[in-house]
Amino acid sequence: MKCKDCQFCKYEGAGIAGGYKCKHPNIEESAKKYEQLKRKVINKDYPHIGYQMIKTSLRYCPYRIDREESL
């Protein structure tokens, strides 16, 4: 699923704190699961997507993680 089509992707805030954010209830759990699986550290706030809409989804998107686990 792409972020632009997702119901949980919202724009909020202004200035440096503004931007697109993922409001999915399981985003932090999914991000921690991604960090453990890939042994990588995410250096930004988990819900923060960016200041502009991205073309795909986040690597740790809950929908993406669930789809990979089912394969």
Biotite code that builds the C-alpha atoms (Angstrom):
import biotite.structure as struc

atoms = struc.array([
    struc.Atom([0.000, 0.000, 0.000], chain_id="A", res_id=1, res_name="MET", atom_name="CA", element="C"),
    struc.Atom([1.223, 3.475, -0.812], chain_id="A", res_id=2, res_name="LYS", atom_name="CA", element="C"),
    struc.Atom([1.155, 6.182, 1.849], chain_id="A", res_id=3, res_name="CYS", atom_name="CA", element="C"),
    struc.Atom([-0.848, 8.555, -0.344], chain_id="A", res_id=4, res_name="LYS", atom_name="CA", element="C"),
    struc.Atom([-3.686, 5.985, -0.462], chain_id="A", res_id=5, res_name="ASP", atom_name="CA", element="C"),
    struc.Atom([-3.560, 5.147, 3.261], chain_id="A", res_id=6, res_name="CYS", atom_name="CA", element="C"),
    struc.Atom([-6.202, 6.444, 5.650], chain_id="A", res_id=7, res_name="GLN", atom_name="CA", element="C"),
    struc.Atom([-3.619, 6.815, 8.441], chain_id="A", res_id=8, res_name="PHE", atom_name="CA", element="C"),
    struc.Atom([-1.318, 9.219, 6.566], chain_id="A", res_id=9, res_name="CYS", atom_name="CA", element="C"),
    struc.Atom([-2.102, 12.773, 7.718], chain_id="A", res_id=10, res_name="LYS", atom_name="CA", element="C"),
    struc.Atom([-0.408, 16.145, 7.379], chain_id="A", res_id=11, res_name="TYR", atom_name="CA", element="C"),
    struc.Atom([-0.051, 17.972, 10.673], chain_id="A", res_id=12, res_name="GLU", atom_name="CA", element="C"),
    struc.Atom([2.042, 20.598, 12.373], chain_id="A", res_id=13, res_name="GLY", atom_name="CA", element="C"),
    struc.Atom([3.946, 23.539, 10.938], chain_id="A", res_id=14, res_name="ALA", atom_name="CA", element="C"),
    struc.Atom([7.556, 24.494, 10.422], chain_id="A", res_id=15, res_name="GLY", atom_name="CA", element="C"),
    struc.Atom([10.225, 21.989, 11.372], chain_id="A", res_id=16, res_name="ILE", atom_name="CA", element="C"),
    struc.Atom([7.740, 19.861, 13.358], chain_id="A", res_id=17, res_name="ALA", atom_name="CA", element="C"),
    struc.Atom([5.286, 19.711, 10.467], chain_id="A", res_id=18, res_name="GLY", atom_name="CA", element="C"),
    struc.Atom([4.963, 17.157, 7.743], chain_id="A", res_id=19, res_name="GLY", atom_name="CA", element="C"),
    struc.Atom([3.231, 13.927, 6.899], chain_id="A", res_id=20, res_name="TYR", atom_name="CA", element="C"),
    struc.Atom([2.808, 11.522, 9.781], chain_id="A", res_id=21, res_name="LYS", atom_name="CA", element="C"),
    struc.Atom([1.577, 7.946, 10.014], chain_id="A", res_id=22, res_name="CYS", atom_name="CA", element="C"),
    struc.Atom([-1.204, 7.702, 12.587], chain_id="A", res_id=23, res_name="LYS", atom_name="CA", element="C"),
    struc.Atom([-1.461, 3.885, 12.470], chain_id="A", res_id=24, res_name="HIS", atom_name="CA", element="C"),
    struc.Atom([-1.826, 2.511, 16.026], chain_id="A", res_id=25, res_name="PRO", atom_name="CA", element="C"),
    struc.Atom([0.873, -0.161, 15.451], chain_id="A", res_id=26, res_name="ASN", atom_name="CA", element="C"),
    struc.Atom([3.551, 1.980, 13.767], chain_id="A", res_id=27, res_name="ILE", atom_name="CA", element="C"),
    struc.Atom([5.994, 1.863, 16.698], chain_id="A", res_id=28, res_name="GLU", atom_name="CA", element="C"),
    struc.Atom([5.591, -1.888, 17.179], chain_id="A", res_id=29, res_name="GLU", atom_name="CA", element="C"),
    struc.Atom([6.149, -2.411, 13.459], chain_id="A", res_id=30, res_name="SER", atom_name="CA", element="C"),
    struc.Atom([9.245, -0.167, 13.443], chain_id="A", res_id=31, res_name="ALA", atom_name="CA", element="C"),
    struc.Atom([10.799, -2.068, 16.347], chain_id="A", res_id=32, res_name="LYS", atom_name="CA", element="C"),
    struc.Atom([10.061, -5.366, 14.593], chain_id="A", res_id=33, res_name="LYS", atom_name="CA", element="C"),
    struc.Atom([11.785, -4.018, 11.451], chain_id="A", res_id=34, res_name="TYR", atom_name="CA", element="C"),
    struc.Atom([14.841, -2.950, 13.482], chain_id="A", res_id=35, res_name="GLU", atom_name="CA", element="C"),
    struc.Atom([15.157, -6.438, 14.968], chain_id="A", res_id=36, res_name="GLN", atom_name="CA", element="C"),
    struc.Atom([14.685, -8.248, 11.657], chain_id="A", res_id=37, res_name="LEU", atom_name="CA", element="C"),
    struc.Atom([17.102, -6.133, 9.610], chain_id="A", res_id=38, res_name="LYS", atom_name="CA", element="C"),
    struc.Atom([19.477, -5.253, 12.482], chain_id="A", res_id=39, res_name="ARG", atom_name="CA", element="C"),
    struc.Atom([19.291, -1.595, 11.511], chain_id="A", res_id=40, res_name="LYS", atom_name="CA", element="C"),
    struc.Atom([18.484, 1.476, 13.586], chain_id="A", res_id=41, res_name="VAL", atom_name="CA", element="C"),
    struc.Atom([15.865, 4.013, 12.508], chain_id="A", res_id=42, res_name="ILE", atom_name="CA", element="C"),
    struc.Atom([17.250, 7.469, 13.328], chain_id="A", res_id=43, res_name="ASN", atom_name="CA", element="C"),
    struc.Atom([14.055, 9.469, 12.997], chain_id="A", res_id=44, res_name="LYS", atom_name="CA", element="C"),
    struc.Atom([10.715, 9.652, 14.744], chain_id="A", res_id=45, res_name="ASP", atom_name="CA", element="C"),
    struc.Atom([8.816, 6.499, 13.714], chain_id="A", res_id=46, res_name="TYR", atom_name="CA", element="C"),
    struc.Atom([5.555, 8.157, 12.633], chain_id="A", res_id=47, res_name="PRO", atom_name="CA", element="C"),
    struc.Atom([7.307, 10.900, 10.605], chain_id="A", res_id=48, res_name="HIS", atom_name="CA", element="C"),
    struc.Atom([7.032, 10.209, 6.862], chain_id="A", res_id=49, res_name="ILE", atom_name="CA", element="C"),
    struc.Atom([8.485, 13.414, 5.470], chain_id="A", res_id=50, res_name="GLY", atom_name="CA", element="C"),
    struc.Atom([7.801, 16.991, 4.479], chain_id="A", res_id=51, res_name="TYR", atom_name="CA", element="C"),
    struc.Atom([6.550, 15.859, 1.072], chain_id="A", res_id=52, res_name="GLN", atom_name="CA", element="C"),
    struc.Atom([4.449, 12.819, 0.236], chain_id="A", res_id=53, res_name="MET", atom_name="CA", element="C"),
    struc.Atom([6.581, 9.809, -0.694], chain_id="A", res_id=54, res_name="ILE", atom_name="CA", element="C"),
    struc.Atom([5.787, 7.586, -3.686], chain_id="A", res_id=55, res_name="LYS", atom_name="CA", element="C"),
    struc.Atom([5.878, 4.278, -1.795], chain_id="A", res_id=56, res_name="THR", atom_name="CA", element="C"),
    struc.Atom([5.342, 3.216, 1.800], chain_id="A", res_id=57, res_name="SER", atom_name="CA", element="C"),
    struc.Atom([7.789, 3.259, 4.693], chain_id="A", res_id=58, res_name="LEU", atom_name="CA", element="C"),
    struc.Atom([10.016, 0.193, 5.064], chain_id="A", res_id=59, res_name="ARG", atom_name="CA", element="C"),
    struc.Atom([8.452, -0.433, 8.448], chain_id="A", res_id=60, res_name="TYR", atom_name="CA", element="C"),
    struc.Atom([4.845, 0.253, 7.461], chain_id="A", res_id=61, res_name="CYS", atom_name="CA", element="C"),
    struc.Atom([2.507, -2.055, 9.456], chain_id="A", res_id=62, res_name="PRO", atom_name="CA", element="C"),
    struc.Atom([0.748, -3.137, 6.249], chain_id="A", res_id=63, res_name="TYR", atom_name="CA", element="C"),
    struc.Atom([4.072, -3.982, 4.589], chain_id="A", res_id=64, res_name="ARG", atom_name="CA", element="C"),
    struc.Atom([5.418, -5.901, 7.612], chain_id="A", res_id=65, res_name="ILE", atom_name="CA", element="C"),
    struc.Atom([2.213, -7.966, 7.879], chain_id="A", res_id=66, res_name="ASP", atom_name="CA", element="C"),
    struc.Atom([2.329, -8.793, 4.166], chain_id="A", res_id=67, res_name="ARG", atom_name="CA", element="C"),
    struc.Atom([5.986, -9.954, 4.394], chain_id="A", res_id=68, res_name="GLU", atom_name="CA", element="C"),
    struc.Atom([5.259, -12.142, 7.424], chain_id="A", res_id=69, res_name="GLU", atom_name="CA", element="C"),
    struc.Atom([2.416, -13.918, 5.636], chain_id="A", res_id=70, res_name="SER", atom_name="CA", element="C"),
    struc.Atom([4.691, -14.974, 2.738], chain_id="A", res_id=71, res_name="LEU", atom_name="CA", element="C"),
])
